[in-house]
Amino acid sequence: MRILLFIICCLFFSMASTAQKVALVLSGGGAKGLAHVGVLKVLEENHIPIDYIVGTSMGGVIGGFYAAGYSSQEIEQLVLDPDFQEWVGGELGNDYNFYYARQEDNASIINLNLAVDSSVNLNTNLANDFAINYALTELLARASQSSSYDFDSLFIPFRAVASDIFTQRVVVLKDGRLNEALRATLSVPFFFRPLKVTDKYLFDGGIYNNFPIDIARNEFNPDIIIAVNVSSKVFEEYPYEDDEELIQESLLSMLLDKPDVKQLTAQDIYLEPDITPYSSLSFEDVSALIDSGYVEGMKHVSEIKRKVRLERSCDSVAEARHAFVLKAAPLKFKNLHISGFSEAQKRYIKQLFSDKEYLNSYDIRSGYYKMISDDYFQNILPGMVYNSMDSAYDFEIVGETNNNFNIEFGGNISSRSISQIFLGVNFTHFNKLLFKHSMNVYTGRFYQSFRQASRINIPTSKLFYIEPVFTYNHWDYIDANELILAERDPTIIDEIDRSGRINVGFAVGTRSRLRAYGGYFYNTNRFSNERQFVSTDTLDLLKFNGFRYGLDFSNYNLNRKQYASSGQYFSLSVDYFRANERLTPGSTSLFTENQRKRNNWLRLKLHSEQYFGKGWFKYGYMVQAVFSNQSTSFNLTGSRITASAFLPLIDSPTLFLENFRAYNYLGGGIRNIFNINRDIDFRLEGYIFKPFRELRLGQDQDVILADDLTKLYFTATAGLVYHSPVGPIGLQMNYYDDKESQFGALLHVGYLLFNKRSLD
């Protein structure tokens, strides 16, 4: 009898143990949610079964990937990948950020994107969601198909939590496309735009329920809940010394609901990783955050094993995961469905994709990124849904047909008289073709400019555009270069530079562009041949006009348009110039009559810039070379004005550096960048300039082409740069091996950038 009772008891406890169900609840917390990956690693390594997962915000993303059949190791590799940093940061990344579509750099600081149709809408999101939308779609499409779009049929049954801010209610997502559920629960207000799911715009689930223990009970009724909280209060007292640096994170925390741990019972397990040193925006600290979750999980292994009596071996989990993944149809695409656009616009978009009958992931990804390389398509959403009739997936593009209007403001404030205001206006019109019209204006004491361009994008699988451009530039060097530590005479040069040309650009891969161009230029230059100039003197007038035809190849992925510290830029161009020169001599000229000549030449120009290193120290180089058969002008100043210039420092374009101009030269140097913190750099740079056949003054204002191969010129700079929200703030001490502009100091706020010259 005793033996029978013993057997019955064993069977009872065995059945109770077998029936025991475990739910994993993962809270939101921004970047701190990466600690969930460490907890998952501990549970896998210690054979702890997970029967259900419920997650909010980043907890929903990590839990959703695990429910979709990704192992903890695969999720760890995913978040450690540099692509992940670009997704969460709202960046496109280099592999699919098509450089061919990049506009010329300008001095803009504030960029207002407006959608102008029947109403005007201001885009207030801090980051674009192009990359993360596509990544979630591609990575989770097969899991959605394998589960027949039912979250109960995923590898692990799953619930994502989102928020309906209109009714101020929690929304539990339990079916549909898994990528949309994860994207919705990640829609932090003012950072990512909300996503429309089941006909409702949904925001981050953490707004109304950041620790969804109650949802786990209501949806799954588990025996045990393992709850991981990464959103507890970080500061017990006000952080006086760090409040400015932490304000952005605090605003994010303010939007999230406070976790209620009182919902847990004695049978449940509560984990709270030590993430005190990290913020909700510390996505660069992936490894440390994962480790914090791992350490916290290991502390509770004994408690978990005591309460969760059933074990599930790694091999059995891996086998079940493998079976779930194999059940999914491979990513093969046949149909392209586009909504929200006219028929003519749909034809344009379709031509960006390969015309093969069946497309693979690369074909779809490439076409998608070709499209979003133009900011007109900032409001599109990608989708992948399985079509059983074709045994392939359909790729969906949902968008809006707005004519975008963009206004840019910028410029710089400087300690020298080179301050300027920048205004840019851009308008995009999309019908059968995509037209991008842009206009910008610079105005200041030293520099005034106007540029108008109209780019016409031609839709083919091989991207290219046609772009007519008109540019007017005016430089007045007379009062532009007040320097310290040296007495100097003013530079009496006034340049007006006009050009009109047509560019035809072609994409070469994703990072490179090939461009052919041709156009007309008409420049007028007024200058004195003497340093000493009195009010009764008159200036020489040199008119320089003609045609320019050329071809250039460039590759670009620098991280900043000024003060770059990573990436590379390479450009190689060949140009043919056919110019007429006319000189009307002034009182400082030895000529007494007007002079004319024709000057035709070929020029080869190379520029290469690249940066290396990580952490607190980075370094890079910049090399530039020019080779041409250009002949001299009527006098030395005119020859220098029409020559190519080596301008390596930030303020170099604002100075007329006589010793750094030549028809043929080689220049280059080293750039050292010391990161004091994330936003402040100390930069130390030095360069050597070697002119071949240097322009020198001969007798009677003649120009001599000197062949002194030993002559070198040096320039260097040392300074601090703060990368502020209003552009760079720089303080530099500069040295030029040039008698008129030798030592100088510059303090500026904003960008020292200019429209290109007609001969550049």
NORDABEL-V381934 format. One record per backbone hydrogen bond with DSSP energy under -1.0 kcal/mol. CO is the residue of the C=O (numbers start at 1). NH is the residue of the N-H. E is the energy in kcal/mol with one decimal. If there is no record, write none. Layout:
co = (CO/CO)
nh = (NH/NH)
e = (E/E)
This chain:
co = (1/2/3/4/5/6/7/8/9/10/11/12/13/14/15/21/21/22/22/23/24/25/26/29/30/31/32/33/34/35/36/37/38/39/40/41/42/43/44/47/52/53/54/55/56/57/58/59/60/61/62/63/64/65/66/67/67/71/72/73/74/75/76/77/81/82/83/84/85/86/87/96/98/99/107/110/112/113/114/119/121/129/130/131/132/133/134/135/136/140/141/142/143/144/145/147/149/150/151/157/159/160/162/163/164/164/169/171/173/174/177/178/179/180/181/184/186/187/188/188/190/191/195/197/200/202/203/204/205/206/210/211/212/213/214/215/216/217/224/225/226/227/228/238/242/246/247/248/249/250/253/260/261/265/269/271/273/275/279/280/281/282/285/286/287/288/289/290/291/292/293/294/295/298/300/301/302/303/304/313/314/315/316/317/318/319/320/321/322/323/325/330/332/333/335/337/339/342/343/344/345/346/347/349/350/359/360/361/362/363/364/365/366/367/368/371/374/375/377/381/383/385/387/392/393/394/395/396/397/398/403/404/405/406/407/408/409/409/410/411/412/413/416/420/421/422/423/424/425/426/427/429/433/434/435/436/437/438/439/440/441/442/443/446/448/449/450/451/452/453/454/455/456/457/463/464/465/466/467/468/469/470/471/472/473/474/475/491/492/493/494/495/496/497/498/499/500/501/502/503/504/505/506/508/510/511/512/513/514/515/516/517/518/519/520/521/523/524/525/526/527/534/540/541/542/543/544/545/546/547/548/549/550/551/552/553/554/555/566/567/568/569/570/571/572/573/574/575/576/577/578/579/580/581/582/583/584/586/595/597/599/601/602/603/604/605/606/607/608/609/610/612/616/618/619/620/621/622/623/624/625/626/627/635/636/637/638/644/649/651/652/655/657/660/664/665/666/667/668/669/670/671/672/673/674/679/680/680/681/682/683/684/685/686/687/688/689/690/694/696/699/702/704/706/707/708/713/714/715/716/717/718/719/720/721/722/722/724/727/728/729/730/731/732/733/734/735/736/738/742/744/746/747/748/749/751)
nh = (5/6/7/8/9/10/11/12/13/14/15/16/17/18/19/223/224/51/52/226/54/228/56/32/33/34/35/36/37/39/40/41/42/43/44/45/46/48/47/312/24/159/26/161/59/61/62/63/64/65/66/67/68/70/69/155/156/75/76/77/78/79/80/81/84/86/87/88/89/91/90/98/101/102/411/409/407/123/405/117/115/133/134/135/136/137/138/139/140/144/145/146/147/149/148/150/176/153/158/53/55/173/171/203/168/169/164/162/160/151/181/182/183/184/185/187/188/204/191/192/126/127/202/200/197/195/163/207/209/257/28/213/216/217/218/219/220/221/23/269/25/271/27/240/246/250/251/252/253/254/256/263/264/268/227/229/275/278/282/31/283/285/289/290/291/292/293/294/295/296/297/298/299/301/304/305/306/307/308/317/318/319/320/321/322/323/324/325/326/327/328/332/393/359/395/397/399/346/347/348/349/350/351/352/353/333/364/365/366/367/368/369/370/371/372/374/377/378/380/398/396/394/392/387/334/385/337/383/339/381/116/428/114/426/112/424/109/110/422/751/420/749/418/412/443/410/441/408/439/406/437/435/431/457/429/455/427/453/425/451/423/449/421/476/474/442/472/440/470/438/468/436/466/434/507/458/505/456/503/454/501/452/499/450/497/448/495/493/528/477/526/475/524/473/522/471/520/469/518/467/516/465/514/512/99/556/508/554/506/552/504/550/502/548/500/546/544/496/542/494/540/537/527/584/525/582/523/580/521/578/519/576/517/574/515/572/513/570/559/611/557/609/555/607/553/605/551/603/549/601/547/599/545/597/543/595/541/589/583/581/579/577/629/575/627/573/625/571/623/569/621/619/675/673/612/671/610/669/608/667/606/665/604/639/640/641/642/662/652/654/655/657/660/646/692/626/690/624/688/622/686/620/684/618/682/723/676/677/721/674/719/672/717/670/715/668/713/666/706/704/702/698/696/694/709/711/689/737/687/735/685/733/683/731/681/724/729/727/724/750/722/748/720/746/718/744/716/738/741/736/734/732/415/730/413/753)
e = (-2.5/-2.6/-2.4/-2.4/-2.7/-2.4/-2.5/-2.4/-2.7/-2.4/-2.6/-2.6/-2.5/-2.4/-2.4/-1.5/-2.0/-2.3/-1.6/-2.9/-2.5/-2.9/-1.9/-1.5/-2.0/-2.2/-1.8/-1.6/-1.3/-1.4/-2.3/-1.9/-1.7/-2.3/-2.4/-2.6/-1.7/-2.7/-1.6/-2.3/-2.8/-1.7/-2.4/-1.7/-1.9/-1.8/-2.6/-2.3/-2.3/-2.1/-1.9/-2.5/-1.4/-2.2/-1.4/-1.2/-1.2/-2.4/-2.2/-2.3/-1.9/-2.3/-1.6/-1.0/-1.6/-1.4/-2.3/-2.3/-1.3/-3.1/-1.2/-1.1/-1.1/-2.0/-2.1/-2.3/-2.2/-1.8/-3.0/-1.8/-1.2/-2.1/-1.8/-2.7/-2.4/-1.8/-2.9/-2.6/-1.5/-2.0/-2.1/-2.7/-1.7/-2.7/-1.4/-1.1/-2.9/-2.1/-1.0/-1.9/-2.1/-3.0/-2.8/-2.7/-1.1/-1.8/-2.8/-2.9/-1.8/-1.7/-1.6/-2.3/-2.3/-2.3/-2.2/-1.7/-2.2/-2.2/-2.0/-2.0/-1.8/-1.9/-2.9/-1.5/-2.8/-1.6/-1.9/-1.5/-1.8/-4.3/-1.4/-2.7/-1.6/-1.9/-2.6/-2.7/-2.1/-1.3/-2.6/-2.8/-2.5/-3.0/-2.2/-1.7/-1.8/-2.2/-2.1/-1.5/-2.5/-2.2/-1.2/-1.0/-1.6/-1.0/-2.9/-2.8/-1.3/-1.7/-1.5/-3.0/-1.9/-1.6/-2.2/-2.5/-2.5/-1.9/-1.7/-2.2/-2.8/-2.0/-2.3/-2.4/-1.6/-1.0/-2.7/-2.8/-2.0/-1.8/-3.5/-2.2/-2.7/-2.4/-2.2/-2.7/-2.5/-2.0/-2.0/-2.4/-2.5/-1.2/-1.2/-1.6/-3.5/-2.9/-2.6/-2.5/-2.0/-2.4/-2.1/-1.7/-2.4/-2.6/-1.4/-1.7/-1.5/-3.0/-2.0/-2.9/-2.8/-2.1/-2.5/-2.4/-2.0/-1.9/-2.3/-1.4/-1.8/-1.1/-1.2/-2.4/-3.3/-3.2/-1.6/-2.8/-1.9/-1.9/-2.7/-1.8/-2.6/-2.4/-1.7/-2.7/-3.1/-3.0/-3.0/-2.5/-3.8/-2.4/-2.5/-1.5/-2.1/-2.5/-1.6/-2.1/-1.9/-2.0/-2.6/-3.0/-2.3/-3.1/-3.2/-3.3/-2.5/-2.5/-2.7/-3.2/-3.0/-2.6/-3.1/-2.2/-2.2/-2.2/-2.5/-2.2/-2.2/-2.1/-3.0/-2.3/-2.8/-3.0/-1.1/-2.8/-2.1/-1.0/-2.4/-2.4/-1.6/-3.2/-3.0/-1.8/-2.5/-2.7/-2.2/-2.4/-3.0/-2.0/-2.5/-1.6/-1.6/-2.0/-3.0/-2.4/-2.2/-2.9/-2.4/-2.7/-2.7/-3.1/-1.3/-3.0/-2.5/-2.1/-2.5/-1.1/-2.9/-1.7/-2.4/-2.4/-3.1/-2.7/-2.9/-2.4/-2.5/-2.5/-2.6/-2.3/-3.0/-2.5/-3.0/-2.9/-2.8/-1.6/-1.6/-3.0/-2.5/-2.2/-2.8/-3.5/-2.6/-2.4/-2.2/-3.0/-2.2/-2.4/-2.9/-2.6/-2.5/-2.9/-1.8/-2.0/-2.5/-2.6/-2.7/-2.7/-2.7/-2.6/-2.0/-2.4/-2.3/-1.9/-2.4/-2.7/-2.1/-1.9/-3.0/-2.3/-2.4/-1.3/-2.5/-3.0/-2.2/-2.8/-1.4/-2.5/-2.5/-2.6/-2.3/-2.8/-3.0/-3.2/-2.0/-1.9/-3.3/-3.3/-3.5/-3.0/-1.8/-2.0/-2.8/-3.0/-2.8/-2.1/-3.1/-2.0/-2.4/-2.3/-1.6/-2.1/-1.1/-1.6/-1.8/-1.2/-1.3/-2.6/-2.9/-2.3/-2.9/-3.2/-2.9/-1.9/-1.9/-2.3/-2.4/-2.8/-2.6/-3.1/-1.7/-1.5/-2.6/-3.0/-2.1/-2.4/-2.3/-1.8/-1.8/-2.0/-2.3/-2.0/-2.7/-3.2/-1.8/-3.3/-2.6/-1.6/-1.0/-1.0/-3.1/-2.1/-2.9/-2.8/-2.5/-2.6/-3.0/-2.4/-2.7/-1.5/-2.4/-1.6/-1.2/-3.0/-2.7/-2.4/-1.8/-2.2/-1.9/-2.1/-2.1/-2.5/-1.2/-2.7/-3.2/-2.6/-2.2/-2.2/-2.3/-1.1)
